[in-house]
Amino acid sequence: MLVREKDPAARLRLTITLIVILLFAPAFQLSGFAPWKLWESGTLSHLFVFLGSFFPPAHSADFLQEMGLATIQTLAVATTGSLLAMLIGFPAALLSTQALSVPLLTAGRNRAARWLGVPLLRSALVLLRGIPEIVWALLFVRAFGLGSTAAVLALGLAYGGMLGKVYSEILESQPKEAAAALAASGASRWQIFTHALLPQALPELLSYSVYRWECAIRASAVMGFVGAGGLGQLLDTSIKMMNGGEVGSLLIVFLLLVTCTEAISQAARKALESSISKMLLAAIGMVAFSCYWLWSDWQQAFSTSSQLFAYLYDFFPADFSADHLSLVAQGALETLAISAVGTLLALFGAALLALPAAGRWGQGAKTAARLWLNLLRGVPDLLWAAIMVLAVGLGPFAGTLALALHTCGVLGRLFTETLENADPQPFNALVCSGSSRLNAFCYALMPQVIAQWIAYTLYRWENNIRMATVLGLVGAGGLGQQLYFTLSLFQQQQAVTIIIAMLGLSWLVEQLSLFLRKRLG
């Protein structure tokens, strides 16, 4: 008879868990963590009634036509926004990259001598990508009015900053021998780029551009929550009208769009390896159709462009009064708390779901767990936030739940993959020797995967800090909610202070990420 032994480290594990919970106590308070709200009279029943009204999905001819037009608009916005981002990012990368520095290539120095424009250009790129695209969209909606123009400009600016940085890094990562030979023969920067760097870097540049287009489709689908058109605006209207059938149909279309986008993106990357010219022709065709589709929106929006400078003028000077700074600091702490508690809850949820998803509890549990994880990560954070606001009301708790649900799906998939890649022999040996499956997991599998789980969790926390700054745009607390209120009240000087706080938080996240990655090796 096999004798099951108690886990000798159980007390230590419990102690560490309690210490972590105590350390998170202030964050729980700031994030408004109050799970009992879910069990208050009527809360869950109203939510389930609303969720139940998703079925059957709306399928009237008029609504299907409206939904089809919104889908085309979403794709057109993503395509033209990506094009604008490339037009910003590509020249910025050529001007700022060290890979084209002739003194660096010929003298073999570690750092190139820079003219003043380079740090200014790089600072501008940091500014562009430091402000989330949905915040850019909200600002442009206030300037140009409702519609797709705001979404195109928002994607162009935010992604332009990202592409400028990434394109520059791709060029700098290429072998330098050919570029150095051309530089030594007296070639110009442009000649070095076209004859040495571009042939080497082109597949990687195109592949990353396709990936960014895929991200742009997801982003354009939710920017309608601030009035920037597309599926998001239709979804926001349906949620506010509590029309569950329409919400159900839009969710199906949204999930199909995300799934198809991933498939098209993968097919496009494979096609890049065989026929770049065909891919470029297809991209030109998509851009031409997208411009034609959005042309009337652009004409209408830019007819009011004369008001833009007056609108920008109202943002200065920023409000640095003590009262407002105190309010912004409170919003920043609330944002950090939402991200921390949301990530912690997601960590526990993902760990619980990863075990059945990895096939440890049989095929039935595996299929059910994977479907649940796909649903959790397939619905964007902002949409979860809108639903959670309906469930628990305005405030940071809705944002915490939204981040926890979406991040649980993302981490669950990553944790599952690490469990599947782990060596099963130690686990099987412990189970055969009489250990419980829990002890076998703690002593055989956990040591193999814990480092990756921590790394993935830290990465997602970094991402969630950025996301928590914008969840408030749908009423889920933090800096985003403050920004939405100030812009709604036409308090632009207060709004720009909040945007500066968002930039500072984004910069801190980048520095924290660099530090943690260095520490983790």
C-alpha positions in Angstrom: 0.0 0.0 0.0 1.4 3.4 -1.0 1.8 5.9 1.8 1.2 9.5 1.0 3.5 11.9 2.8 2.6 15.5 3.7 4.3 18.3 1.9 7.3 19.3 4.1 7.4 22.8 2.6 3.6 23.4 2.9 4.0 25.7 6.0 6.7 27.7 4.3 4.7 28.1 1.1 1.7 29.2 3.2 3.8 31.7 5.1 5.2 33.2 1.9 1.7 33.5 0.4 0.4 35.3 3.5 3.4 37.7 3.4 2.7 38.5 -0.2 -1.0 39.1 0.6 0.0 41.5 3.5 2.4 43.4 1.2 -0.5 43.8 -1.3 -2.9 45.0 1.3 -2.5 48.7 0.5 -2.9 47.9 -3.2 -6.1 45.9 -2.5 -7.5 49.0 -0.7 -6.5 51.4 -3.5 -7.9 49.2 -6.2 -11.3 49.1 -4.5 -11.1 45.4 -4.2 -14.5 44.3 -2.9 -15.6 40.9 -4.2 -18.7 40.9 -2.0 -20.1 43.5 -4.4 -20.7 40.7 -6.8 -23.0 39.0 -4.3 -24.9 42.1 -3.3 -28.6 42.0 -4.0 -29.3 42.0 -7.7 -25.8 42.5 -8.9 -25.1 39.0 -10.3 -28.7 38.5 -11.3 -28.7 41.7 -13.4 -25.4 40.7 -15.0 -26.5 37.2 -15.8 -29.8 38.5 -17.3 -27.7 40.9 -19.5 -25.3 38.1 -20.5 -28.2 35.8 -21.2 -29.7 38.4 -23.5 -26.7 37.8 -25.8 -28.6 34.8 -27.1 -29.9 34.7 -29.7 -27.6 37.2 -31.3 -29.2 40.0 -33.3 -29.5 39.1 -37.0 -31.9 41.5 -38.6 -30.9 42.6 -42.1 -30.5 46.3 -41.1 -28.3 45.4 -38.2 -26.2 42.9 -40.2 -25.6 45.6 -42.8 -24.6 48.2 -40.2 -22.3 45.7 -38.6 -20.7 44.8 -42.0 -20.1 48.5 -42.7 -18.5 49.0 -39.3 -16.3 46.0 -39.9 -15.0 47.4 -43.2 -14.5 50.7 -41.5 -12.4 49.0 -38.7 -10.2 47.3 -41.3 -9.8 50.5 -43.4 -8.8 52.5 -40.3 -6.2 49.9 -39.3 -4.7 49.9 -42.8 -4.5 53.6 -43.3 -3.4 54.1 -39.7 -0.6 51.6 -40.2 0.4 53.4 -43.4 0.6 56.7 -41.6 2.7 55.1 -38.9 5.1 53.8 -41.4 5.4 57.2 -43.1 6.3 58.6 -39.6 8.4 55.7 -38.3 10.5 54.9 -41.4 12.2 58.3 -42.0 12.5 58.8 -38.2 14.4 55.5 -38.1 16.7 56.4 -40.9 17.6 59.7 -39.3 18.1 58.4 -35.8 19.7 55.0 -36.2 23.4 54.5 -35.5 23.6 51.8 -38.2 24.0 54.5 -40.9 26.6 56.6 -39.0 29.6 56.9 -41.3 32.1 57.8 -38.5 30.9 54.8 -36.5 31.2 52.4 -39.4 34.6 53.7 -40.5 36.3 54.5 -37.1 34.9 51.5 -35.2 33.8 53.6 -32.3 31.1 52.2 -30.0 28.9 55.2 -30.1 28.4 57.7 -33.0 28.8 61.4 -32.6 25.2 62.8 -32.7 23.9 66.0 -33.9 21.3 67.7 -31.7 18.4 66.6 -33.9 18.9 62.9 -33.0 18.1 63.1 -29.3 15.2 65.5 -30.1 13.9 63.0 -32.7 14.1 60.1 -30.3 12.4 62.1 -27.6 9.6 62.9 -30.0 9.2 59.2 -30.7 9.1 58.4 -27.0 6.3 61.0 -26.7 4.3 59.6 -29.6 4.4 56.0 -28.3 4.2 56.9 -24.6 0.6 58.2 -25.0 -1.7 55.2 -25.6 -3.5 55.2 -28.9 -6.9 55.3 -27.3 -5.9 58.5 -25.5 -4.7 60.0 -28.8 -8.1 58.9 -30.2 -10.0 60.7 -27.4 -8.0 63.9 -28.0 -8.6 63.8 -31.7 -12.3 63.1 -31.2 -12.5 66.2 -29.1 -10.7 68.1 -31.9 -12.3 66.7 -35.1 -15.6 65.2 -33.8 -16.9 61.7 -33.8 -15.7 59.4 -36.7 -12.8 57.4 -38.1 -10.4 60.3 -38.7 -9.5 60.4 -35.0 -8.7 56.6 -35.0 -6.5 56.9 -38.1 -4.5 59.8 -36.6 -4.2 58.1 -33.2 -2.9 54.9 -34.8 -0.5 56.8 -37.0 1.1 58.8 -34.2 1.2 56.0 -31.5 2.4 53.3 -33.9 4.7 55.7 -35.7 6.6 56.2 -32.5 6.8 52.4 -32.0 7.9 51.7 -35.6 10.5 54.4 -35.5 12.2 52.7 -32.5 11.8 49.1 -33.8 12.9 49.9 -37.4 16.0 51.6 -36.0 16.8 48.6 -33.8 16.3 46.2 -36.7 18.8 48.2 -38.8 21.3 48.3 -35.9 21.0 44.5 -35.5 22.2 43.7 -39.0 25.8 42.5 -39.9 27.9 45.6 -40.3 30.6 44.3 -42.8 28.9 45.4 -46.0 27.8 48.8 -44.6 31.4 49.4 -43.3 32.9 48.5 -46.7 30.6 51.0 -48.4 31.3 53.7 -45.8 35.0 53.2 -46.2 34.7 53.7 -50.0 33.0 57.1 -49.5 29.3 56.1 -49.9 26.5 58.3 -48.5 24.1 57.3 -45.8 21.4 56.7 -48.4 23.7 54.5 -50.5 24.7 52.5 -47.5 21.1 51.9 -46.6 19.9 50.9 -50.1 22.8 48.7 -51.0 23.9 47.2 -47.7 21.3 47.4 -44.9 18.0 47.2 -46.8 18.6 43.8 -48.6 19.5 42.3 -45.2 16.8 43.9 -43.1 13.9 43.9 -45.6 12.2 40.6 -44.5 12.4 41.5 -40.8 11.1 45.1 -41.5 8.1 43.8 -43.5 7.4 41.0 -41.0 7.2 43.5 -38.1 5.1 45.8 -40.2 2.6 43.0 -40.8 2.5 42.2 -37.1 1.9 45.9 -36.3 -1.0 45.9 -38.8 -2.5 43.0 -36.9 -2.2 44.9 -33.7 -3.8 48.0 -35.4 -6.9 45.9 -36.3 -7.4 45.0 -32.6 -6.8 48.6 -31.5 -9.1 50.1 -34.1 -11.9 47.7 -33.0 -11.9 49.1 -29.5 -11.2 52.8 -30.2 -14.8 53.3 -31.0 -15.4 53.3 -27.2 -14.3 56.9 -27.2 -16.2 57.8 -30.4 -13.6 56.9 -33.1 -16.0 54.8 -35.2 -15.9 51.2 -36.3 -17.0 48.1 -34.4 -16.1 49.6 -31.0 -18.5 52.6 -31.4 -21.3 50.2 -32.4 -20.5 47.9 -29.4 -20.3 50.9 -27.0 -23.7 52.1 -28.1 -25.3 48.6 -27.8 -23.8 48.1 -24.3 -25.2 51.5 -23.2 -28.6 50.6 -24.6 -28.4 47.2 -22.8 -29.2 45.5 -26.1 -27.7 42.1 -25.4 -28.6 40.6 -28.8 -26.5 43.2 -30.6 -23.7 42.9 -28.1 -23.7 39.1 -28.8 -23.5 39.5 -32.5 -20.7 42.1 -32.3 -18.7 39.9 -29.9 -18.9 37.0 -32.4 -17.8 39.3 -35.2 -15.0 40.7 -33.1 -13.7 37.3 -32.1 -13.9 36.1 -35.7 -12.0 39.3 -36.8 -9.2 38.7 -34.3 -9.0 35.0 -35.3 -8.9 35.8 -39.0 -6.4 38.6 -38.5 -4.0 36.2 -36.8 -4.4 33.7 -39.6 -3.9 36.3 -42.3 -0.9 37.7 -40.5 0.7 34.3 -40.3 -0.1 33.7 -44.0 1.3 37.1 -45.0 4.6 36.4 -43.1 5.0 33.1 -44.9 4.2 34.8 -48.2 6.9 37.3 -47.5 9.4 34.5 -47.7 8.3 33.5 -51.2 6.9 36.5 -53.1 7.4 40.0 -51.6 6.2 41.7 -54.9 2.8 40.0 -54.7 2.5 41.0 -51.0 3.3 44.6 -51.8 0.7 44.7 -54.6 -1.9 43.3 -52.2 -0.9 45.9 -49.6 -1.2 48.8 -52.2 -4.6 47.5 -53.2 -5.8 47.5 -49.6 -4.5 50.9 -48.9 -6.2 52.4 -52.0 -9.5 50.8 -51.1 -9.2 52.0 -47.5 -8.4 55.6 -48.5 -11.4 55.5 -50.9 -13.7 54.1 -48.1 -12.7 56.8 -45.6 -12.3 59.7 -47.9 -15.7 61.3 -47.1 -15.0 61.0 -43.3 -11.6 62.8 -43.8 -13.2 65.6 -45.9 -15.8 66.2 -43.2 -13.3 66.1 -40.3 -10.7 68.4 -41.9 -13.3 71.0 -42.8 -13.2 71.8 -39.1 -9.4 71.7 -38.9 -9.2 75.5 -38.5 -10.4 75.0 -34.9 -7.4 72.6 -34.2 -4.9 75.3 -33.2 -7.4 77.0 -30.8 -8.1 73.6 -29.3 -4.3 72.9 -28.8 -3.8 76.4 -27.4 -6.3 75.6 -24.6 -4.0 72.8 -23.2 -1.4 75.3 -22.1 -0.1 76.0 -19.5 -0.6 72.8 -17.7 -2.2 72.9 -14.3 0.5 72.2 -11.7 -1.5 73.4 -8.7 -1.0 71.5 -5.5 -4.6 70.3 -5.3 -4.6 69.0 -8.9 -1.2 67.3 -8.5 -2.5 65.6 -5.4 -5.5 64.4 -7.4 -3.2 63.1 -10.2 -0.9 61.4 -7.7 -3.9 59.6 -6.2 -5.0 58.6 -9.8 -1.5 57.3 -10.5 -1.4 55.2 -7.3 -4.8 53.9 -8.1 -3.7 52.9 -11.6 -0.7 51.0 -10.2 -2.9 49.3 -7.6 -5.4 48.2 -10.3 -2.5 46.7 -12.4 -0.9 45.0 -9.4 -4.0 43.4 -8.0 -5.4 42.5 -11.4 -2.1 40.8 -12.3 -2.0 39.0 -8.9 -5.5 37.6 -9.3 -4.7 36.6 -12.9 -1.6 34.8 -11.7 -3.7 32.5 -9.3 -6.4 32.0 -11.9 -4.0 31.2 -14.7 -2.1 28.7 -12.5 -5.4 26.9 -11.6 -6.5 26.8 -15.3 -3.1 25.8 -16.7 -3.1 22.4 -15.0 -6.3 21.1 -16.7 -5.4 23.0 -19.9 -2.1 21.1 -20.1 -4.0 17.8 -20.0 -3.2 16.9 -16.4 -6.9 16.2 -15.5 -8.0 14.4 -18.7 -9.1 15.3 -22.2 -12.5 16.7 -21.1 -11.1 19.1 -18.6 -8.3 20.1 -21.1 -10.9 21.1 -23.8 -13.0 23.0 -21.4 -10.1 24.9 -19.8 -8.7 25.8 -23.2 -12.0 27.1 -24.5 -12.4 29.2 -21.3 -8.8 30.6 -21.7 -9.5 31.5 -25.4 -12.6 33.4 -24.4 -10.9 35.2 -21.6 -8.0 36.5 -23.7 -10.1 36.9 -26.9 -12.2 39.7 -25.3 -10.1 42.9 -25.0 -9.4 44.5 -21.6 -11.5 47.5 -22.5 -14.6 45.4 -23.3 -14.2 43.4 -20.1 -14.0 46.8 -18.3 -17.2 48.0 -19.9 -19.0 44.8 -18.9 -17.6 44.9 -15.3 -18.7 48.5 -15.0 -22.2 47.2 -15.6 -21.7 44.5 -13.0 -20.0 46.4 -10.1 -20.5 50.1 -11.1 -18.0 52.8 -11.9 -14.6 52.7 -10.2 -11.3 50.9 -9.9 -12.8 47.5 -8.9 -14.3 47.2 -12.4 -10.8 47.8 -13.9 -9.2 45.3 -11.6 -11.6 42.6 -12.5 -11.2 43.4 -16.2 -7.5 43.2 -16.1 -7.7 40.0 -14.0 -10.0 38.3 -16.5 -8.1 39.2 -19.7 -4.6 38.6 -18.2 -5.8 35.2 -16.8 -6.5 34.1 -20.4 -3.1 35.3 -21.6 -1.0 33.9 -18.7 -3.0 30.7 -18.7 -2.0 30.0 -22.3 1.6 30.8 -21.6 1.6 28.7 -18.3 0.1 25.8 -20.2 2.8 25.8 -22.8 5.5 25.8 -20.2 3.8 22.8 -18.5 3.6 21.0 -21.8 7.3 21.6 -22.4 8.4 20.5 -18.9 9.9 17.0 -18.5 7.1 14.7 -17.2 9.3 12.0 -15.8 10.0 13.5 -12.4 6.2 14.1 -11.9 5.3 10.6 -13.0 8.0 9.1 -10.8 6.8 10.9 -7.7 3.1 9.9 -8.3 4.2 6.3 -8.8 6.1 6.4 -5.5 3.0 7.4 -3.6 3.1 11.2 -3.6 -0.1 13.1 -4.1 -0.5 14.9 -7.5 -0.3 18.2 -5.7 3.0 17.3 -4.0 4.3 15.9 -7.3 3.4 19.2 -9.0 5.1 21.3 -6.3 8.3 19.3 -6.3 8.6 18.0 -9.9 6.9 20.5 -12.2 7.0 23.8 -10.3 10.9 24.0 -10.1 11.0 23.5 -13.9 8.5 26.3 -14.7 8.6 28.8 -11.9 11.2 31.0 -13.5 9.3 31.3 -16.7 6.0 31.9 -14.8 7.6 34.8 -12.9 9.1 36.3 -16.1 5.7 36.0 -17.9 3.9 37.6 -14.9 6.3 40.5 -14.7 6.0 41.1 -18.4 2.2 41.1 -18.2 2.3 43.4 -15.1 4.4 45.9 -17.2 1.7 45.7 -19.9 -1.1 46.0 -17.4 0.3 49.2 -16.0 -0.1 50.8 -19.4 -3.5 49.3 -19.9 -4.7 50.4 -16.4 -4.1 54.0 -17.4 -6.8 53.8 -20.1 -9.4 51.5 -18.6 -10.9 54.5 -16.9 -12.1 55.9 -20.2 -15.0 53.5 -19.8 -15.4 54.3 -16.1 -13.0 51.8 -14.6 -11.0 54.2 -12.4 -7.4 55.4 -12.4 -5.8 58.1 -14.6 -8.0 57.3 -17.6 -11.2 58.1 -15.7 -9.7 61.4 -14.5 -8.7 62.3 -18.1 -12.1 61.4 -19.5 -13.8 63.7 -16.9 -11.5 66.6 -17.4 -11.9 66.5 -21.2 -15.6 66.1 -20.9 -15.6 69.3 -18.7 -13.3 71.1 -21.2 -10.6 71.4 -18.6 -7.7 71.0 -21.0 -5.1 72.4 -18.7 -5.9 69.8 -16.1 -6.0 67.1 -18.8 -2.5 67.8 -20.0 -1.2 67.3 -16.5 -2.8 63.9 -16.4 -1.3 63.0 -19.8 2.2 64.0 -18.5 1.6 61.7 -15.5 0.7 58.9 -18.0 3.9 59.6 -19.9 5.9 59.5 -16.6 4.3 56.2 -15.7 5.1 54.8 -19.1 8.7 55.8 -18.7 8.9 54.2 -15.3 7.5 51.0 -16.7 10.1 50.9 -19.4 12.9 51.5 -16.8 11.4 48.8 -14.5 11.2 46.4 -17.4 14.8 46.9 -18.4 15.9 46.5 -14.8 14.0 43.3 -14.2 15.1 41.7 -17.5 18.7 42.4 -16.6 18.2 40.9 -13.2 16.5 37.8 -14.7 19.4 37.5 -17.1 
